[in-house]
Amino acid sequence: MAKSSLGAMLQILSLTLVVTLVIPYLQYQLNRSKDETPKPLGLETLEQRSDLYAVVRWPKKYRFRGPNDRRVVWAVFFHRPYCGACRRIRPALEALGSTVNASKHLRFASFDCTKFQSVCARDNVHSQPIVRLYKAQEGHAEPDNDAFLFERHMVAEWQGALIATEIFNWFKVNQAQGHISPAVKWPSNDEVATAMLQFKSQGKARVEYVTTMFRSDRGGYLQDVRSALKLSLQDAIFATDAPLEGARLDAILSYVEVLSHTLPSSTLRLSASRLLADLKAKHTWSRDSYFAMLSAHGMAIEEGDAVWSWCKGGGRQGVGGYPCGLWLLFHTMLANSE
């Protein structure tokens, strides 16, 4: 009788332990596994000049607003905000970034080659749009110093037809070739189409990239035209190390000649005329000599140094700034042409 009572008590104690300890632990592990399920991080903006190197190419930390260890492959979208072809395919990449639920294996990022043109030139990104996959090499030894954790190499590049389905198929082909983890599960066509429509409905696909804030201050308008003019004289002029000569130099000469007749102030027209005369003085310009000549005419400027008035973007990514300034500049040239 005593043994049976003891046995019953042990059974009750065992059940109590299961209820009070084991079941809550299992629930905790289940919830933890749900929390650890990678979530879509979207098409993230690499906001600093160094991010392409310190985050993607030679990571200095295992987390960058999410996973960033050796398993992560980065798909980087190189673009220019005013580029029509770039804006046409951006919704497809935004849709993939917001629907592919595998950020431990694949992340999506955008890099502005107008803002960081020297970085793009250094990485041989000579035209846009381009999408590149960067992956850590298998069996590659860890570095012996603290400079970076490991190295990723470009394993694939897309620069094809501006069709969403072609971009999606390109990612799937790269997965089949082993560049992307098989753990990545792709969304259905309906899910991607819905995400693309949501992005386009926000107005970012076309309109906001060239939004201006019109004001009565004409000085602000001239300021923005001047900033856009300076940037246009150096934007992608030296996308490669080749000197400026031949047909490329002829195109610059034609552009500056039009500017000398159509810019909105006599001071700017005179500056363009003097610049044209100096440009015609040589048949070949190196990068250093060209930029020294721009500096001598007060025409050299960095994107980060440009000051905008009408084209202030209110701090929103991709709004106002250089694309807006270019619109004002080209509109002025057209309006003042005979």
C-alpha positions in Angstrom: 0.0 0.0 0.0 2.8 2.4 0.9 4.7 1.5 -2.3 1.6 2.2 -4.4 1.1 5.5 -2.7 4.8 6.4 -3.2 4.5 5.4 -6.9 1.4 7.6 -7.3 3.2 10.5 -5.7 6.2 10.1 -8.0 3.9 10.0 -11.0 2.2 13.2 -9.8 5.6 14.8 -9.3 6.7 13.8 -12.7 3.6 15.2 -14.3 4.1 18.4 -12.3 7.6 18.8 -13.6 6.5 18.2 -17.1 3.8 20.8 -16.9 5.8 23.4 -15.0 9.2 23.0 -16.6 9.3 20.9 -19.8 6.3 22.2 -21.6 7.2 25.9 -21.0 10.7 25.1 -22.2 9.4 23.5 -25.4 7.1 26.5 -26.0 10.1 28.8 -25.5 12.2 26.9 -28.0 9.3 26.9 -30.5 8.8 30.7 -30.2 12.5 31.2 -30.4 12.7 29.3 -33.6 9.8 31.4 -35.0 11.6 34.6 -34.0 14.8 33.4 -35.6 13.1 32.8 -38.9 14.8 35.3 -41.2 12.5 38.2 -42.3 12.7 40.1 -45.6 14.9 43.2 -45.1 13.9 44.9 -48.3 16.2 46.6 -50.9 18.5 48.3 -48.4 20.4 51.5 -49.2 24.2 51.4 -48.8 24.3 55.0 -47.5 28.0 55.5 -47.0 30.8 55.6 -49.6 32.6 52.9 -47.6 29.6 50.5 -47.2 30.2 48.7 -50.5 33.6 47.6 -49.0 33.1 47.5 -45.2 29.7 45.8 -45.4 29.7 43.8 -48.7 33.2 43.2 -50.1 35.4 43.0 -46.9 33.0 42.9 -43.9 34.2 44.4 -40.7 31.3 43.0 -38.6 29.0 40.0 -38.7 25.9 42.1 -38.4 24.8 45.1 -40.5 21.1 45.8 -39.7 20.8 42.0 -39.9 22.9 38.9 -40.7 26.2 39.5 -42.5 28.3 36.3 -41.9 29.9 34.1 -44.6 26.6 32.5 -45.6 25.2 35.8 -46.8 25.3 36.5 -50.5 24.7 40.2 -51.4 22.8 41.2 -54.5 23.9 44.9 -55.1 21.9 47.1 -57.5 24.1 49.8 -59.0 22.0 52.7 -60.2 21.6 56.4 -60.9 18.5 58.0 -59.5 17.7 59.9 -62.8 18.4 56.8 -65.0 15.1 55.7 -66.7 16.3 52.1 -67.1 17.3 52.0 -63.4 13.8 53.2 -62.4 12.2 50.7 -64.7 13.7 47.7 -63.0 13.9 49.0 -59.5 10.3 47.8 -58.6 11.4 44.2 -59.4 14.3 44.4 -57.0 12.2 46.2 -54.4 9.7 43.3 -54.7 12.3 40.6 -54.3 13.8 42.4 -51.3 10.5 42.6 -49.6 9.3 39.0 -50.3 12.4 36.7 -50.2 12.3 35.5 -46.6 15.9 34.3 -46.4 18.1 37.2 -45.2 20.5 34.7 -43.6 21.5 33.6 -47.1 20.6 36.5 -49.5 20.3 40.2 -49.0 19.5 43.0 -51.4 21.1 46.4 -51.5 21.2 49.5 -53.7 24.3 51.7 -54.4 24.0 55.2 -55.9 26.7 55.7 -58.6 25.8 59.4 -59.0 26.5 60.0 -55.3 29.5 57.7 -55.2 30.8 57.8 -58.7 34.5 57.3 -57.8 33.6 54.0 -56.0 31.7 52.8 -59.0 34.5 53.7 -61.3 37.0 51.9 -59.1 34.8 48.8 -59.2 34.5 49.0 -63.0 30.7 49.8 -62.9 30.8 51.8 -66.1 27.1 51.8 -66.9 23.8 51.3 -65.0 21.6 49.5 -64.2 23.8 46.5 -63.1 23.1 43.9 -60.4 26.0 42.0 -59.0 26.2 39.0 -56.7 28.9 39.0 -54.1 29.7 35.7 -52.3 32.4 34.6 -49.8 34.7 32.0 -51.4 34.5 28.4 -50.1 37.5 27.3 -48.2 39.0 30.8 -48.2 41.1 31.3 -45.1 40.1 33.9 -42.5 42.4 37.0 -42.5 45.2 37.1 -39.9 44.5 40.7 -38.9 41.5 42.6 -37.7 41.1 44.7 -40.8 38.2 42.5 -42.0 36.5 39.2 -41.2 36.5 37.6 -44.7 36.3 38.6 -48.4 33.4 38.4 -50.8 34.0 38.2 -54.6 31.7 39.0 -57.5 30.4 35.7 -58.8 27.7 37.0 -61.3 26.6 40.1 -63.0 23.2 41.0 -64.6 22.8 43.7 -67.3 20.1 42.4 -69.5 16.7 43.2 -70.8 14.6 45.5 -68.6 12.0 42.8 -67.9 11.1 41.7 -64.4 10.8 38.1 -65.2 14.3 38.0 -66.7 15.7 39.4 -63.5 13.8 36.8 -61.4 15.0 34.0 -63.7 18.6 35.3 -63.5 18.5 34.8 -59.7 17.1 31.3 -60.1 19.7 30.4 -62.6 22.4 31.6 -60.2 20.9 29.5 -57.5 21.0 26.4 -59.8 24.7 27.2 -60.4 25.5 27.2 -56.7 26.0 31.0 -56.3 22.9 31.3 -54.0 22.0 28.9 -51.2 19.3 26.3 -51.9 17.8 27.4 -48.6 16.5 30.5 -50.4 12.8 29.9 -51.3 11.4 32.2 -54.0 8.0 33.9 -53.7 5.3 33.1 -56.2 4.7 35.3 -59.2 1.5 36.6 -57.6 3.4 37.7 -54.5 6.1 39.4 -56.5 3.5 41.2 -58.7 1.6 42.4 -55.6 4.9 43.7 -54.0 5.8 45.5 -57.3 2.3 47.2 -57.4 2.7 48.3 -53.8 6.0 49.9 -54.4 4.7 51.7 -57.6 1.6 52.9 -55.7 3.9 54.7 -53.3 5.0 57.0 -56.1 8.7 56.3 -55.7 9.1 54.5 -59.0 9.0 57.6 -61.1 7.8 60.9 -59.8 9.5 61.5 -56.5 13.0 61.0 -57.9 12.8 64.3 -59.6 10.6 66.2 -57.2 11.2 69.9 -56.9 10.0 72.4 -54.3 9.1 75.4 -56.4 9.6 78.7 -54.7 9.4 82.3 -55.7 13.2 82.7 -55.0 14.8 82.9 -58.4 18.2 82.8 -56.8 17.5 79.3 -55.5 16.7 78.2 -59.1 20.0 79.6 -60.4 21.8 77.9 -57.5 20.4 74.5 -58.4 21.2 75.0 -62.1 24.8 75.9 -61.2 25.2 72.9 -58.9 23.8 70.5 -61.6 26.0 72.1 -64.3 29.1 71.5 -62.3 28.2 67.9 -61.5 27.2 67.2 -65.1 30.7 68.2 -66.3 32.3 65.4 -64.2 29.6 62.8 -63.7 30.8 59.6 -65.4 33.2 61.5 -67.7 36.0 59.2 -66.5 34.1 55.9 -65.9 37.3 54.2 -66.9 40.9 55.1 -66.8 40.9 56.0 -70.5 41.8 59.6 -71.4 39.1 62.0 -72.6 39.6 62.2 -76.4 38.0 61.4 -79.7 34.2 61.1 -79.8 33.9 61.5 -76.0 35.7 64.8 -76.1 33.7 65.9 -79.1 30.5 65.2 -77.1 31.7 67.3 -74.2 32.7 70.1 -76.5 29.2 70.1 -78.1 27.5 70.0 -74.7 29.6 73.0 -73.4 29.0 74.9 -76.6 25.2 74.5 -76.1 25.6 75.6 -72.5 27.5 78.7 -73.5 24.3 79.9 -75.4 21.5 78.6 -73.2 22.5 79.0 -69.6 20.2 81.4 -67.7 22.7 84.0 -66.6 25.4 85.9 -68.6 28.0 85.0 -65.9 27.4 81.3 -66.4 27.3 81.7 -70.2 30.7 83.5 -70.1 32.2 80.8 -67.9 31.0 78.1 -70.3 32.5 80.0 -73.2 35.9 80.3 -71.5 35.7 76.6 -70.5 35.0 75.7 -74.1 38.0 77.6 -75.3 40.3 75.8 -72.9 38.8 72.4 -73.8 39.5 73.0 -77.5 43.1 73.7 -76.7 44.0 70.0 -76.3 43.1 66.9 -78.1 43.5 64.6 -75.1 42.7 65.1 -71.4 43.8 62.9 -68.6 41.6 62.7 -65.5 44.0 64.9 -63.4 44.4 67.6 -66.1 40.7 67.7 -66.8 39.7 68.2 -63.2 42.5 70.7 -62.7 41.0 72.7 -65.6 37.5 72.5 -64.1 38.9 73.8 -60.8 40.6 76.7 -62.5 37.2 77.7 -63.9 35.4 77.2 -60.6 33.5 74.2 -62.0 34.7 71.4 -59.8 32.3 70.1 -57.1 31.6 66.9 -55.2 28.1 65.5 -54.9 28.2 65.8 -51.2 29.3 69.5 -51.4 26.4 70.5 -53.7 23.9 72.9 -52.1 20.3 72.7 -53.3 17.4 75.1 -52.8 14.5 74.4 -55.1 15.7 70.8 -55.3 15.8 70.1 -51.5 14.5 66.6 -51.0 13.4 67.0 -47.4 15.9 64.3 -46.3 14.1 61.6 -48.2 16.2 59.1 -50.1 16.2 59.7 -53.9 14.1 62.9 -53.7 15.4 66.1 -55.1 19.2 66.7 -55.3 21.2 66.1 -58.5 18.4 64.4 -60.5 16.1 67.3 -59.9 18.9 69.8 -60.7 19.5 68.0 -64.0 15.9 68.4 -64.8 16.0 72.1 -64.2 19.3 72.5 -66.2 17.9 70.6 -69.2 14.6 72.4 -69.1 16.5 75.7 -69.1 18.6 74.6 -72.0 15.5 73.6 -74.0 13.6 76.7 -73.1 16.5 79.0 -74.1 17.2 77.2 -77.4 16.2 78.7 -80.7 
